[in-house]
Amino acid sequence: MIQEMTLQSYRGVLCRHCRQPIPLPAIVIKLETAAEKDPEKPVRAFHIRCRACENEHMYKSTDIADFEGTPSPRRSRGRFAHAPSRLPGSLAKAANA
């Protein structure tokens, strides 16, 4: 039995910093599909944060492209994930010194 592979795709933009694809949020997709029906089709701008490098940039509706596959899973924010833990005892010693 042969199973056909269905190619999945999503709409997104390329990160201007690391060049990784960023999937568009649902609200941006909704606004863009509504704008495609408009004959004048104004260019819209929006900010998106990259999941890979955590940089945020402004993108235009002309930057949107279709990407094959599925979006990469959202990563935990690295800059907050490695914050040092502070123990109450160490704070008390520093205050008494």
MOPAC internal coordinates of N, CA, C and O (Angstrom, degrees):
PM7 1SCF
backbone

  N    0.0000 0     0.00 0     0.00 0    0    0    0
  C    1.4380 1     0.00 0     0.00 0    1    0    0
  C    1.5326 1   109.48 1     0.00 0    2    1    0
  O    1.2310 1   120.81 1   -51.40 1    3    2    1
  N    1.2931 1   116.07 1   128.60 1    3    2    1
  C    1.4584 1   121.29 1  -178.47 1    5    3    2
  C    1.5201 1   108.96 1  -102.40 1    6    5    3
  O    1.2310 1   121.42 1   -53.66 1    7    6    5
  N    1.3091 1   114.89 1   126.34 1    7    6    5
  C    1.4593 1   119.62 1   177.15 1    9    7    6
  C    1.5156 1   108.58 1  -101.34 1   10    9    7
  O    1.2310 1   121.46 1   -47.34 1   11   10    9
  N    1.2989 1   114.82 1   132.66 1   11   10    9
  C    1.4559 1   119.05 1   177.50 1   13   11   10
  C    1.5257 1   109.00 1   -83.06 1   14   13   11
  O    1.2310 1   121.91 1   -46.10 1   15   14   13
  N    1.3044 1   113.96 1   133.90 1   15   14   13
  C    1.4567 1   118.43 1   177.28 1   17   15   14
  C    1.5215 1   108.45 1   -86.77 1   18   17   15
  O    1.2310 1   121.12 1   -54.99 1   19   18   17
  N    1.2897 1   115.46 1   125.01 1   19   18   17
  C    1.4529 1   118.80 1   176.76 1   21   19   18
  C    1.5238 1   107.99 1   -89.14 1   22   21   19
  O    1.2310 1   121.29 1   -54.14 1   23   22   21
  N    1.2934 1   115.13 1   125.86 1   23   22   21
  C    1.4541 1   119.91 1   179.06 1   25   23   22
  C    1.5174 1   109.11 1   -77.81 1   26   25   23
  O    1.2310 1   121.41 1   -56.92 1   27   26   25
  N    1.2992 1   114.91 1   123.08 1   27   26   25
  C    1.4503 1   119.63 1   177.05 1   29   27   26
  C    1.5229 1   108.34 1   -93.59 1   30   29   27
  O    1.2310 1   121.27 1   -32.80 1   31   30   29
  N    1.3004 1   115.17 1   147.20 1   31   30   29
  C    1.4574 1   119.96 1   177.48 1   33   31   30
  C    1.5202 1   108.87 1  -144.41 1   34   33   31
  O    1.2310 1   121.16 1   -18.14 1   35   34   33
  N    1.3038 1   115.38 1   161.86 1   35   34   33
  C    1.4616 1   121.69 1   178.25 1   37   35   34
  C    1.5112 1   108.63 1  -147.44 1   38   37   35
  O    1.2310 1   121.44 1   -20.67 1   39   38   37
  N    1.3192 1   114.84 1   159.33 1   39   38   37
  C    1.4636 1   120.86 1   178.85 1   41   39   38
  C    1.5176 1   108.44 1   -96.07 1   42   41   39
  O    1.2310 1   121.35 1   -39.57 1   43   42   41
  N    1.3266 1   115.03 1   140.43 1   43   42   41
  C    1.4556 1   119.23 1  -178.93 1   45   43   42
  C    1.5108 1   111.23 1  -166.91 1   46   45   43
  O    1.2310 1   121.38 1     9.69 1   47   46   45
  N    1.3058 1   114.97 1  -170.31 1   47   46   45
  C    1.4572 1   122.93 1   177.57 1   49   47   46
  C    1.5266 1   108.24 1  -131.63 1   50   49   47
  O    1.2310 1   120.24 1   -22.01 1   51   50   49
  N    1.3248 1   117.14 1   157.99 1   51   50   49
  C    1.4533 1   121.02 1   174.96 1   53   51   50
  C    1.5197 1   109.43 1   -88.53 1   54   53   51
  O    1.2310 1   120.92 1   -46.95 1   55   54   53
  N    1.3274 1   115.84 1   133.05 1   55   54   53
  C    1.4622 1   120.76 1   178.12 1   57   55   54
  C    1.5187 1   109.07 1   -61.31 1   58   57   55
  O    1.2310 1   120.38 1   -45.57 1   59   58   57
  N    1.3007 1   116.87 1   134.43 1   59   58   57
  C    1.4639 1   120.84 1  -179.05 1   61   59   58
  C    1.5231 1   111.87 1   -75.58 1   62   61   59
  O    1.2310 1   120.34 1   164.93 1   63   62   61
  N    1.3193 1   116.95 1   -15.07 1   63   62   61
  C    1.4556 1   120.35 1  -179.11 1   65   63   62
  C    1.5345 1   112.01 1   -95.16 1   66   65   63
  O    1.2310 1   120.25 1   125.73 1   67   66   65
  N    1.3414 1   117.12 1   -54.27 1   67   66   65
  C    1.4733 1   120.39 1  -174.97 1   69   67   66
  C    1.5261 1   113.71 1  -109.01 1   70   69   67
  O    1.2310 1   119.43 1   177.49 1   71   70   69
  N    1.3306 1   118.69 1    -2.51 1   71   70   69
  C    1.4708 1   124.74 1   176.64 1   73   71   70
  C    1.5315 1   113.52 1    65.03 1   74   73   71
  O    1.2310 1   119.57 1  -157.85 1   75   74   73
  N    1.3265 1   118.43 1    22.15 1   75   74   73
  C    1.4595 1   122.32 1   175.37 1   77   75   74
  C    1.5298 1   108.35 1   -89.53 1   78   77   75
  O    1.2310 1   119.66 1   -34.31 1   79   78   77
  N    1.3390 1   118.26 1   145.69 1   79   78   77
  C    1.4684 1   119.49 1   178.40 1   81   79   78
  C    1.5255 1   111.61 1   -70.15 1   82   81   79
  O    1.2310 1   121.24 1   -41.80 1   83   82   81
  N    1.3233 1   115.24 1   138.20 1   83   82   81
  C    1.4620 1   122.66 1   178.18 1   85   83   82
  C    1.5223 1   107.30 1  -115.89 1   86   85   83
  O    1.2310 1   119.41 1   -60.56 1   87   86   85
  N    1.3297 1   118.73 1   119.44 1   87   86   85
  C    1.4678 1   119.38 1   178.13 1   89   87   86
  C    1.5253 1   110.99 1   -68.47 1   90   89   87
  O    1.2310 1   121.02 1   -34.88 1   91   90   89
  N    1.3221 1   115.65 1   145.12 1   91   90   89
  C    1.4620 1   119.98 1   179.71 1   93   91   90
  C    1.5208 1   110.60 1   -78.34 1   94   93   91
  O    1.2310 1   120.15 1   -37.19 1   95   94   93
  N    1.3325 1   117.32 1   142.81 1   95   94   93
  C    1.4586 1   120.28 1   172.68 1   97   95   94
  C    1.5331 1   110.22 1   -67.08 1   98   97   95
  O    1.2310 1   120.85 1   -22.77 1   99   98   97
  N    1.3176 1   115.98 1   157.23 1   99   98   97
  C    1.4669 1   121.53 1  -176.72 1  101   99   98
  C    1.5242 1   112.00 1   -59.13 1  102  101   99
  O    1.2310 1   119.45 1   143.68 1  103  102  101
  N    1.3215 1   118.66 1   -36.32 1  103  102  101
  C    1.4570 1   120.70 1  -177.48 1  105  103  102
  C    1.5299 1   110.98 1   -67.62 1  106  105  103
  O    1.2310 1   119.86 1   144.58 1  107  106  105
  N    1.3288 1   117.87 1   -35.42 1  107  106  105
  C    1.4625 1   120.65 1   178.50 1  109  107  106
  C    1.5291 1   109.71 1   -69.90 1  110  109  107
  O    1.2310 1   120.34 1   139.46 1  111  110  109
  N    1.3307 1   116.95 1   -40.54 1  111  110  109
  C    1.4649 1   120.35 1   177.53 1  113  111  110
  C    1.5214 1   110.33 1   -61.84 1  114  113  111
  O    1.2310 1   120.76 1   138.26 1  115  114  113
  N    1.3277 1   116.15 1   -41.74 1  115  114  113
  C    1.4704 1   120.83 1   179.45 1  117  115  114
  C    1.5307 1   110.91 1   -62.68 1  118  117  115
  O    1.2310 1   119.99 1   136.01 1  119  118  117
  N    1.3136 1   117.62 1   -43.99 1  119  118  117
  C    1.4659 1   121.48 1   179.20 1  121  119  118
  C    1.5225 1   111.71 1   -66.35 1  122  121  119
  O    1.2310 1   120.45 1   141.77 1  123  122  121
  N    1.3158 1   116.74 1   -38.23 1  123  122  121
  C    1.4635 1   119.98 1  -178.67 1  125  123  122
  C    1.5261 1   112.01 1   -71.40 1  126  125  123
  O    1.2310 1   119.85 1   142.52 1  127  126  125
  N    1.3269 1   117.88 1   -37.48 1  127  126  125
  C    1.4653 1   119.30 1   177.73 1  129  127  126
  C    1.5259 1   110.53 1   -68.07 1  130  129  127
  O    1.2310 1   120.41 1   145.68 1  131  130  129
  N    1.3338 1   116.82 1   -34.32 1  131  130  129
  C    1.4583 1   119.70 1   176.07 1  133  131  130
  C    1.5306 1   110.82 1   -69.19 1  134  133  131
  O    1.2310 1   120.18 1   143.89 1  135  134  133
  N    1.3294 1   117.26 1   -36.11 1  135  134  133
  C    1.4645 1   121.10 1  -179.42 1  137  135  134
  C    1.5267 1   111.84 1   -72.70 1  138  137  135
  O    1.2310 1   119.78 1   153.13 1  139  138  137
  N    1.3330 1   118.03 1   -26.87 1  139  138  137
  C    1.4654 1   120.73 1   179.44 1  141  139  138
  C    1.5203 1   111.70 1   -66.22 1  142  141  139
  O    1.2310 1   120.08 1   153.86 1  143  142  141
  N    1.3273 1   117.45 1   -26.14 1  143  142  141
  C    1.4582 1   121.30 1   179.11 1  145  143  142
  C    1.5243 1   111.81 1   -76.95 1  146  145  143
  O    1.2310 1   120.62 1   161.09 1  147  146  145
  N    1.3205 1   116.42 1   -18.91 1  147  146  145
  C    1.4664 1   121.69 1  -179.49 1  149  147  146
  C    1.5291 1   108.97 1   -77.91 1  150  149  147
  O    1.2310 1   119.69 1   -51.61 1  151  150  149
  N    1.3437 1   118.19 1   128.39 1  151  150  149
  C    1.4696 1   119.68 1  -178.28 1  153  151  150
  C    1.5327 1   113.51 1   -64.63 1  154  153  151
  O    1.2310 1   119.91 1   150.11 1  155  154  153
  N    1.3347 1   117.77 1   -29.89 1  155  154  153
  C    1.4626 1   120.10 1  -179.65 1  157  155  154
  C    1.5252 1   111.34 1   -81.08 1  158  157  155
  O    1.2310 1   119.90 1   152.44 1  159  158  157
  N    1.3149 1   117.80 1   -27.56 1  159  158  157
  C    1.4629 1   125.84 1   176.59 1  161  159  158
  C    1.5303 1   112.55 1    44.97 1  162  161  159
  O    1.2310 1   120.23 1  -101.18 1  163  162  161
  N    1.3279 1   117.16 1    78.82 1  163  162  161
  C    1.4620 1   119.35 1   179.84 1  165  163  162
  C    1.5355 1   111.26 1   -69.09 1  166  165  163
  O    1.2310 1   120.93 1   -29.67 1  167  166  165
  N    1.3265 1   115.83 1   150.33 1  167  166  165
  C    1.4601 1   121.01 1   177.23 1  169  167  166
  C    1.5175 1   107.50 1   -83.29 1  170  169  167
  O    1.2310 1   120.88 1   -54.84 1  171  170  169
  N    1.3172 1   115.93 1   125.16 1  171  170  169
  C    1.4635 1   121.35 1   179.96 1  173  171  170
  C    1.5158 1   109.25 1  -105.81 1  174  173  171
  O    1.2310 1   121.02 1   -23.05 1  175  174  173
  N    1.3228 1   115.65 1   156.95 1  175  174  173
  C    1.4630 1   121.26 1   177.47 1  177  175  174
  C    1.5257 1   108.84 1  -125.35 1  178  177  175
  O    1.2310 1   120.77 1   -32.68 1  179  178  177
  N    1.3291 1   116.14 1   147.32 1  179  178  177
  C    1.4556 1   121.53 1  -179.55 1  181  179  178
  C    1.5228 1   109.41 1  -153.57 1  182  181  179
  O    1.2310 1   120.67 1   -23.71 1  183  182  181
  N    1.3231 1   116.33 1   156.29 1  183  182  181
  C    1.4664 1   122.98 1   178.77 1  185  183  182
  C    1.5175 1   108.86 1  -102.72 1  186  185  183
  O    1.2310 1   120.68 1   -43.67 1  187  186  185
  N    1.3280 1   116.31 1   136.33 1  187  186  185
  C    1.4610 1   121.77 1   176.04 1  189  187  186
  C    1.5243 1   108.29 1  -137.94 1  190  189  187
  O    1.2310 1   120.99 1   -39.96 1  191  190  189
  N    1.3373 1   115.71 1   140.04 1  191  190  189
  C    1.4626 1   121.71 1   176.47 1  193  191  190
  C    1.5253 1   109.05 1   -95.83 1  194  193  191
  O    1.2310 1   120.63 1   -46.27 1  195  194  193
  N    1.3225 1   116.40 1   133.73 1  195  194  193
  C    1.4672 1   122.45 1   179.62 1  197  195  194
  C    1.5196 1   109.40 1   -73.29 1  198  197  195
  O    1.2310 1   120.48 1   -41.95 1  199  198  197
  N    1.3163 1   116.68 1   138.05 1  199  198  197
  C    1.4623 1   121.77 1   178.12 1  201  199  198
  C    1.5230 1   111.62 1   -75.39 1  202  201  199
  O    1.2310 1   120.29 1   152.26 1  203  202  201
  N    1.3185 1   117.06 1   -27.74 1  203  202  201
  C    1.4595 1   120.54 1  -175.16 1  205  203  202
  C    1.5267 1   112.30 1   -82.53 1  206  205  203
  O    1.2310 1   120.01 1   130.70 1  207  206  205
  N    1.3312 1   117.58 1   -49.30 1  207  206  205
  C    1.4657 1   120.10 1  -174.07 1  209  207  206
  C    1.5233 1   113.88 1  -109.16 1  210  209  207
  O    1.2310 1   119.74 1   176.15 1  211  210  209
  N    1.3395 1   118.10 1    -3.85 1  211  210  209
  C    1.4694 1   123.66 1   177.71 1  213  211  210
  C    1.5243 1   113.72 1    66.14 1  214  213  211
  O    1.2310 1   119.40 1  -164.41 1  215  214  213
  N    1.3328 1   118.75 1    15.59 1  215  214  213
  C    1.4599 1   121.02 1   175.27 1  217  215  214
  C    1.5143 1   109.64 1   -89.48 1  218  217  215
  O    1.2310 1   120.69 1   -34.31 1  219  218  217
  N    1.3194 1   116.28 1   145.69 1  219  218  217
  C    1.4560 1   122.12 1  -179.88 1  221  219  218
  C    1.5230 1   109.15 1  -114.77 1  222  221  219
  O    1.2310 1   121.33 1   -45.32 1  223  222  221
  N    1.3317 1   115.06 1   134.68 1  223  222  221
  C    1.4597 1   121.06 1   179.54 1  225  223  222
  C    1.5209 1   109.77 1  -137.62 1  226  225  223
  O    1.2310 1   121.53 1   -15.03 1  227  226  225
  N    1.3289 1   114.68 1   164.97 1  227  226  225
  C    1.4551 1   120.63 1   174.56 1  229  227  226
  C    1.5240 1   108.26 1   -94.06 1  230  229  227
  O    1.2310 1   120.87 1   -45.15 1  231  230  229
  N    1.3283 1   115.94 1   134.85 1  231  230  229
  C    1.4552 1   122.32 1   179.04 1  233  231  230
  C    1.5161 1   109.26 1  -124.92 1  234  233  231
  O    1.2310 1   120.76 1   -26.22 1  235  234  233
  N    1.3273 1   116.16 1   153.78 1  235  234  233
  C    1.4601 1   122.06 1   176.94 1  237  235  234
  C    1.5145 1   109.05 1  -102.38 1  238  237  235
  O    1.2310 1   120.77 1   -16.70 1  239  238  237
  N    1.3228 1   116.13 1   163.30 1  239  238  237
  C    1.4630 1   119.94 1   177.72 1  241  239  238
  C    1.5283 1   111.08 1   -65.12 1  242  241  239
  O    1.2310 1   119.96 1   159.46 1  243  242  241
  N    1.3253 1   117.67 1   -20.54 1  243  242  241
  C    1.4586 1   120.39 1   177.25 1  245  243  242
  C    1.5295 1   111.93 1   -76.30 1  246  245  243
  O    1.2310 1   119.54 1   166.29 1  247  246  245
  N    1.3424 1   118.48 1   -13.71 1  247  246  245
  C    1.4602 1   122.83 1   178.89 1  249  247  246
  C    1.5264 1   112.40 1   -82.91 1  250  249  247
  O    1.2310 1   119.67 1   170.24 1  251  250  249
  N    1.3269 1   118.23 1    -9.76 1  251  250  249
  C    1.4631 1   122.14 1  -175.58 1  253  251  250
  C    1.5265 1   109.90 1   -71.36 1  254  253  251
  O    1.2310 1   121.35 1   -43.67 1  255  254  253
  N    1.3301 1   115.02 1   136.33 1  255  254  253
  C    1.4670 1   121.36 1   178.77 1  257  255  254
  C    1.5229 1   108.63 1  -138.79 1  258  257  255
  O    1.2310 1   120.47 1   -14.95 1  259  258  257
  N    1.3294 1   116.70 1   165.05 1  259  258  257
  C    1.4631 1   122.22 1   175.55 1  261  259  258
  C    1.5208 1   108.30 1   -97.92 1  262  261  259
  O    1.2310 1   120.88 1   -46.97 1  263  262  261
  N    1.3409 1   115.92 1   133.03 1  263  262  261
  C    1.4520 1   122.37 1   179.87 1  265  263  262
  C    1.5151 1   109.49 1  -118.09 1  266  265  263
  O    1.2310 1   120.45 1   -37.51 1  267  266  265
  N    1.3428 1   116.75 1   142.49 1  267  266  265
  C    1.4518 1   121.38 1   178.72 1  269  267  266
  C    1.5237 1   109.41 1   -85.69 1  270  269  267
  O    1.2310 1   120.89 1   -27.65 1  271  270  269
  N    1.3341 1   115.91 1   152.35 1  271  270  269
  C    1.4525 1   121.43 1   178.73 1  273  271  270
  C    1.5103 1   111.34 1    96.64 1  274  273  271
  O    1.2310 1   120.96 1    19.67 1  275  274  273
  N    1.3123 1   115.77 1  -160.33 1  275  274  273
  C    1.4605 1   121.40 1   178.39 1  277  275  274
  C    1.5219 1   108.27 1  -116.78 1  278  277  275
  O    1.2310 1   119.91 1   -29.07 1  279  278  277
  N    1.3165 1   117.77 1   150.93 1  279  278  277
  C    1.4682 1   120.19 1   178.92 1  281  279  278
  C    1.5222 1   110.84 1   -62.78 1  282  281  279
  O    1.2310 1   120.53 1   -34.18 1  283  282  281
  N    1.3170 1   116.59 1   145.82 1  283  282  281
  C    1.4585 1   120.36 1   177.64 1  285  283  282
  C    1.5234 1   108.90 1   -68.32 1  286  285  283
  O    1.2310 1   120.22 1   -32.56 1  287  286  285
  N    1.3317 1   117.18 1   147.44 1  287  286  285
  C    1.4632 1   119.59 1  -178.47 1  289  287  286
  C    1.5208 1   111.36 1   -64.07 1  290  289  287
  O    1.2310 1   121.51 1   -28.32 1  291  290  289
  N    1.3080 1   114.71 1   151.68 1  291  290  289
  C    1.4639 1   121.20 1  -178.87 1  293  291  290
  C    1.5214 1   108.98 1   -69.50 1  294  293  291
  O    1.2310 1   120.60 1   -48.80 1  295  294  293
  N    1.3119 1   116.47 1   131.20 1  295  294  293
  C    1.4628 1   121.96 1   179.44 1  297  295  294
  C    1.5118 1   109.64 1   -89.96 1  298  297  295
  O    1.2310 1   121.25 1   -24.72 1  299  298  297
  N    1.3331 1   115.21 1   155.28 1  299  298  297
  C    1.4612 1   118.36 1   173.48 1  301  299  298
  C    1.5196 1   107.25 1   -73.46 1  302  301  299
  O    1.2310 1   120.46 1   -29.29 1  303  302  301
  N    1.2752 1   116.73 1   150.71 1  303  302  301
  C    1.4567 1   120.59 1  -177.80 1  305  303  302
  C    1.5185 1   109.69 1   -70.12 1  306  305  303
  O    1.2310 1   121.00 1   -65.24 1  307  306  305
  N    1.2951 1   115.70 1   114.76 1  307  306  305
  C    1.4600 1   121.49 1  -175.67 1  309  307  306
  C    1.5095 1   113.87 1   -63.70 1  310  309  307
  O    1.2310 1   120.07 1   144.59 1  311  310  309
  N    1.3102 1   117.46 1   -35.41 1  311  310  309
  C    1.4590 1   118.33 1  -175.96 1  313  311  310
  C    1.5214 1   112.23 1   -70.80 1  314  313  311
  O    1.2310 1   119.63 1   157.99 1  315  314  313
  N    1.3403 1   118.31 1   -22.01 1  315  314  313
  C    1.4538 1   121.35 1   178.08 1  317  315  314
  C    1.5297 1   111.62 1  -100.31 1  318  317  315
  O    1.2310 1   119.87 1   158.52 1  319  318  317
  N    1.3005 1   117.86 1   -21.48 1  319  318  317
  C    1.4592 1   121.28 1  -175.63 1  321  319  318
  C    1.5237 1   111.53 1   -72.30 1  322  321  319
  O    1.2310 1   119.62 1   154.70 1  323  322  321
  N    1.3311 1   118.34 1   -25.30 1  323  322  321
  C    1.4581 1   120.81 1  -175.27 1  325  323  322
  C    1.5179 1   112.13 1  -107.59 1  326  325  323
  O    1.2310 1   119.68 1  -154.98 1  327  326  325
  N    1.3054 1   118.22 1    25.02 1  327  326  325
  C    1.4634 1   120.63 1   179.30 1  329  327  326
  C    1.5287 1   109.17 1   -68.50 1  330  329  327
  O    1.2310 1   119.88 1   -44.17 1  331  330  329
  N    1.3134 1   117.84 1   135.83 1  331  330  329
  C    1.4614 1   119.66 1  -178.63 1  333  331  330
  C    1.5273 1   110.71 1   -67.39 1  334  333  331
  O    1.2310 1   121.00 1   -38.43 1  335  334  333
  N    1.3158 1   115.70 1   141.57 1  335  334  333
  C    1.4607 1   119.36 1   178.50 1  337  335  334
  C    1.5211 1   108.12 1   -84.73 1  338  337  335
  O    1.2310 1   121.13 1   -37.33 1  339  338  337
  N    1.2874 1   115.45 1   142.67 1  339  338  337
  C    1.4656 1   120.20 1   179.76 1  341  339  338
  C    1.5169 1   108.77 1  -110.69 1  342  341  339
  O    1.2310 1   121.60 1   -55.29 1  343  342  341
  N    1.2804 1   114.54 1   124.71 1  343  342  341
  C    1.4543 1   120.03 1   179.35 1  345  343  342
  C    1.5214 1   109.09 1   -91.39 1  346  345  343
  O    1.2310 1   120.21 1   -38.63 1  347  346  345
  N    1.3258 1   117.20 1   141.37 1  347  346  345
  C    1.4619 1   119.40 1  -179.56 1  349  347  346
  C    1.5218 1   112.87 1   -58.70 1  350  349  347
  O    1.2310 1   119.49 1   145.64 1  351  350  349
  N    1.3279 1   118.58 1   -34.36 1  351  350  349
  C    1.4611 1   121.68 1  -179.10 1  353  351  350
  C    1.5135 1   112.36 1   -64.58 1  354  353  351
  O    1.2310 1   120.09 1   140.82 1  355  354  353
  N    1.3084 1   117.43 1   -39.18 1  355  354  353
  C    1.4632 1   120.27 1  -178.22 1  357  355  354
  C    1.5280 1   111.04 1   -70.15 1  358  357  355
  O    1.2310 1   120.37 1   149.64 1  359  358  357
  N    1.3307 1   116.89 1   -30.36 1  359  358  357
  C    1.4621 1   120.18 1   177.11 1  361  359  358
  C    1.5284 1   110.20 1   -70.87 1  362  361  359
  O    1.2310 1   120.61 1   141.75 1  363  362  361
  N    1.3098 1   116.44 1   -38.25 1  363  362  361
  C    1.4578 1   119.71 1   179.84 1  365  363  362
  C    1.5261 1   110.70 1   -66.01 1  366  365  363
  O    1.2310 1   119.61 1   140.68 1  367  366  365
  N    1.3210 1   118.36 1   -39.32 1  367  366  365
  C    1.4662 1   121.22 1   178.78 1  369  367  366
  C    1.5105 1   110.18 1   -65.40 1  370  369  367
  O    1.2310 1   119.95 1   140.28 1  371  370  369
  N    1.3202 1   117.70 1   -39.72 1  371  370  369
  C    1.4544 1   120.70 1  -179.75 1  373  371  370
  C    1.5289 1   110.90 1   -67.29 1  374  373  371
  O    1.2310 1   120.19 1   145.49 1  375  374  373
  N    1.3159 1   117.24 1   -34.51 1  375  374  373
  C    1.4561 1   120.62 1  -179.98 1  377  375  374
  C    1.5193 1   111.87 1   -72.23 1  378  377  375
  O    1.2310 1   119.60 1   149.82 1  379  378  377
  N    1.3291 1   118.37 1   -30.18 1  379  378  377
  C    1.4657 1   121.84 1  -177.89 1  381  379  378
  C    1.5357 1   112.05 1   -87.47 1  382  381  379
  O    1.2310 1   119.62 1   168.83 1  383  382  381
  N    1.2834 1   118.32 1   -11.17 1  383  382  381
  C    1.4658 1   121.03 1  -175.35 1  385  383  382
  C    1.5023 1   112.47 1   -78.10 1  386  385  383
  O    1.2310 1   120.10 1   180.00 1  387  386  385

